[in-house]
């Protein structure tokens, strides 16, 4: 700043002198330029300091909020999977062992989830399939499902346990609530440069009234808002739920 003030003042003073414009002595011009430069320089330093402090505080608040939202998912999720396996331990030990292997994968995924904000779609769908296979232990043929996702989408990042949350909602409100059970369809597609994952079932659909603050869909919607802002969305319809995120 000091070098710039001296050089800038010398050049400006020389030009004004050559043009015949009187501005007082060079010393006075240098003092005036220094005063202006120091004033604006100090203002910029203060501004940048508080801007950094604010952005850092905002980042920490966002991370804490997201961690809080994610922590609400795991206990409910793990309780359901353990409850599904418990009935097999004495009646079918071999199948129980298979389901426990799936549960181990689910637990590992659940523990790793806080370490990353996004996971590949293929990995998330594997966890969804494991979850549905475990739930099929409890519901048998009452639970029917299909998963359709093109391999081209495998590496697209999605929030961990996001699709599982949507599937769990269908299991709870359609399959478990009806004697005949229900069918669940998970489909991934592209739309306007975004990834759209739809989870549909043959139930009555999902309305906004069913989105209860602090529970599954409401928590997922808030997670999408924290992660993607306006670029992420969760839409409810008579046919199911759509999650839209940037590719």
FENKA-V796809 format. One record per residue. N is the residue number from 0. RES is the residue in one letter. D_CENTER is the distance of its C-alpha to the mean C-alpha in whole Angstrom. Layout:
N/RES/D_CENTER  N/RES/D_CENTER
//
This chain:
0/X/43  1/X/47  2/X/48  3/X/46  4/X/48  5/X/51  6/X/51  7/X/50  8/X/52  9/X/55  10/X/54  11/X/54  12/X/57  13/X/59  14/X/58  15/X/59  16/X/62  17/X/63  18/X/62  19/X/65  20/X/62  21/X/63  22/X/60  23/X/62  24/X/62  25/X/60  26/X/59  27/X/58  28/X/56  29/X/54  30/X/54  31/X/52  32/X/50  33/X/49  34/X/48  35/X/46  36/X/44  37/X/44  38/X/43  39/X/40  40/X/39  41/X/38  42/X/36  43/X/34  44/X/34  45/X/33  46/X/30  47/X/28  48/X/29  49/X/27  50/X/25  51/X/23  52/X/24  53/X/22  54/X/19  55/X/19  56/X/19  57/X/16  58/X/14  59/X/15  60/X/15  61/X/11  62/X/11  63/X/13  64/X/11  65/X/8  66/X/11  67/X/13  68/X/10  69/X/10  70/X/13  71/X/14  72/X/13  73/X/16  74/X/19  75/X/19  76/X/18  77/X/20  78/X/23  79/X/23  80/X/23  81/X/26  82/X/28  83/X/28  84/X/30  85/X/32  86/X/35  87/X/35  88/X/36  89/X/40  90/X/40  91/X/39  92/X/38  93/X/37  94/X/35  95/X/33  96/X/33  97/X/31  98/X/29  99/X/28  100/X/28  101/X/25  102/X/24  103/X/24  104/X/21  105/X/19  106/X/20  107/X/19  108/X/16  109/X/15  110/X/16  111/X/15  112/X/11  113/X/11  114/X/12  115/X/10  116/X/6  117/X/7  118/X/10  119/X/13  120/X/13  121/X/16  122/X/16  123/X/13  124/X/16  125/X/19  126/X/17  127/X/17  128/X/21  129/X/22  130/X/21  131/X/23  132/X/26  133/X/26  134/X/26  135/X/28  136/X/31  137/X/31  138/X/31  139/X/33  140/X/34  141/X/32  142/X/29  143/X/29  144/X/25  145/X/25  146/X/22  147/X/22  148/X/20  149/X/22  150/X/22  151/X/21  152/X/17  153/X/17  154/X/16  155/X/13  156/X/9  157/X/7  158/X/5  159/X/8  160/X/10  161/X/9  162/X/12  163/X/14  164/X/13  165/X/15  166/X/17  167/X/18  168/X/19  169/X/21  170/X/23  171/X/23  172/X/25  173/X/26  174/X/28  175/X/28  176/X/30  177/X/32  178/X/35  179/X/35  180/X/31  181/X/29  182/X/27  183/X/24  184/X/23  185/X/19  186/X/19  187/X/17  188/X/18  189/X/18  190/X/19  191/X/19  192/X/17  193/X/14  194/X/13  195/X/14  196/X/14  197/X/17  198/X/18  199/X/21  200/X/24  201/X/28  202/X/27  203/X/28  204/X/24  205/X/22  206/X/23  207/X/21  208/X/23  209/X/22  210/X/18  211/X/19  212/X/18  213/X/16  214/X/16  215/X/14  216/X/14  217/X/13  218/X/11  219/X/9  220/X/9  221/X/9  222/X/5  223/X/5  224/X/7  225/X/6  226/X/4  227/X/6  228/X/9  229/X/12  230/X/11  231/X/8  232/X/11  233/X/12  234/X/16  235/X/18  236/X/22  237/X/25  238/X/24  239/X/21  240/X/17  241/X/15  242/X/11  243/X/11  244/X/9  245/X/10  246/X/12
//
